Each structure stands twice: as structure tokens, then as C-alpha cells.
């Protein structure tokens, strides 16, 4: 398996990366999160993830910060509640970019650490992932629930062990 792992932040990614390593899978990390606002918050999260990737010797790809494009994509959905249509469209945008990059670079699978967050809908993430790869016959979406098998507990431990910056919101300025 050649895995491109969409990553949202170091705290949500650490246990997933560790689990993958224990399965002899070394993913390439893709940080693409145009939803994060303000840009200073985006930079903090990106630097934390890159610091962790470098510590582990993992390759990473820094996606473009296109907050204006993201705002255009979710236009009219600003007042949607958490886990509403805005979140689904946000996941689709981020996972489509992941699938496109995977196709370009020859990856066989994509997955996302978004599925490790208890605040996100696993159903929406799975729907967005399946939709994202639908035009790429050589790329599969790995629909894995990263909350199971002790990974939520491990997340907390790795957060403390690594001194990660731990944000208090998903990054979206419209999140409640």
C-alpha cells in the first residue's frame, strides 16, 4: 500500500501515524486545510505537524493555504451547524485535493486523520472520501475509524509526550 495521509493537525495525526507504523505502513503526510482561520492558526498547526513528521523521518507535502477558495466553496453554508452540510463540503474539498495529488504521484490509497476526531461525523468523512476518489480508478479511500482500538486514548498520551499545541476548535471560523 502506498498511502497519502491527509492530516489536519499533529494531535489528531500522532496516534494514527503510530498505528500505521506498527502495521509497517509509512505514509506520506499531506497537510491541506484551507478551512483553518486565521492564517496564524494555520501556520501553528502546520509547523507542529511538520516538526512531528521530521522527528519520525516521514515525508510530507504542504498543500496551499487557499482560504478564499474555501470560503467560496462553502458560501451560503456559514450558518450550518457542526456536522452539517458545511462540514461535508469542507471534507469533500480537502479529500478531493488529496485524491488528485495521490493520482498525480502514484499513491494507491488515501486516508484522513479527520476520522480520529470525536467532533466529526464518520459518515460524512466516508462519504466525502468515496466521492473524492470516484474519478480516480487507481486510488482507493481507506475508510478507517481511527477512534477505535485505543487510539483516542493514545492520542492524549502522544499529545502530552510531544508537547503538541492543542487547538480548541476544528479551525473553521464558523465552527461552534
N, C-alpha and C positions, 0 to 999 in steps of 0.2 A: 504494500500500500504506500503510495506517495501522497501524503496528506498536507493540504494547505489549511491551516487552522486560523479561522477568523478570531481575533482576540479583542476583547472590549477593554480589559484592564488587567493589571498584574494580580490583584487579589482573586479575581474570578478565573484567571488562567492557570495559576500555580498548581493547584491540585489536579487539574485536567492534564497539564503537561507532565506532571509526575506520573500519573496513571498511564499515560501513553508511553512514557519511557519504560515503565515496568512491563509493558507489552511489546517492547523492542520497536516502538514507533517513534521516530524523530521527526516531528512535524516542522514545517516552515511556518513561522508566525506571520500573520497579516493583520496589521493594525489599520483598520479603516472604519472611522467613526465620526462622520461629518455631523452627527446629531449633537455632539458634545459642545456645550456652551457654558461659559465663554471660552475663547481660544486659549486663554491661560490655563484653564482647567484641562483642556485637551492636551496641551503640552506637558503638564504634570503627569497625566495618565500615560501618555506615550513614553516619556522618559523613564517612568517606573517599569513599564513593560520591557523596554529596550535594555535597561540595566539588568533585569532578570534574565532575559534571553542571552545576553553576553556572559553572565555568570554561568549559565548552563552550556554555553557554546552552541546555541541554536541560531540558525539563520532567521532573519526577519525581513519583512518588506513593509515599508512605511507608505501607507496609502495617502492620497491627497486629502487635505482638510478643505472640503467644499461645503461649508455651512450654508452658503447662499443657495447652492443646488439642492441641499437637503430641505431648506425652508420652502423652496419651490415645489418639491416633491410632496410635502405634507400640507401644502397650502389648503386651507379650509378645514383642516383636521386639528387645529391647535387646541380646541376645547374638548377634544375626545379624552375620556378618562384613561388612566394607566391600563394597559391590556386592551385598549380599544383599537379602532381602525388605524389611528396614527402609528401605533407601535407596529402593527402588521406591515404597513407601508415602509416604515423605517427599516425593519428587518429585511424586507424584500430588496430595498436599495443596497444595503450593506452586503447581503449574501449574493446578489447578482454581481456586484463588483468582485466578490470572492470567486464566484464561478467563472467569470470571464478571465480573471487572472490565472486561475487553475487551468483553464483550457489553453491559454496562451503559453503557459510554462510547462505543460505536460503532467500536471498532477492528476491522479486518478480519483481522489476524494477531497471533499471539503467537509468541514465541521465548524462549529462555533461555540465559543465559551459562553455565549449568551444563555445557553441552555443550562448553565450552572447557577444562574441567579433565581432565587425564590420569588423575585418580584416580576419575573417574566413568564408569559404563557408558553408552555412547551408546545402546545398545539399550534400557536401562531408561528413559532420558530420552525417547527417541522413543515408547516405549510409554505412558509417563505423559502426554506431550503429546497424543498422539492420543486417549487416553482422556479427558483433561481437556476437549477441545473437542467431544467426541461429542454432547453435548446442546445445543450452540450452533451452529446451522446457518450463521450468518453470520460465524463466527470459524474461521480455519484455523491449525493449528500448523505453523510453519515449521521443519521438521526439517533443520537445518543443522549440519554438523560444523565447529565453529569452531576445530578444531585444525589444519586444513589450510591450504594456500596461504600459509605463512609466518606465520600468526597466533600460533602458540606462541612463535616467536622474537620477534615484535613485542611480545607480552605482556611479555617480560622487559625489553625496551628501554623501553617505556612505564612499567613499574613503577619503573625507576631514574630516568627523566626527570621523573616526577611525585612521586617520593619517597613512594610509597604505603606504608602499613602493609601488610606482607605476612604474613598469618597462616600458622601451621604445621599447621593441621588444618582440616577442612571446616566445623567449627563444632559438630558433633554431639558431645555428651558421651560417646557410646558408640562413636565412631569409633576405629579402631585404626590 
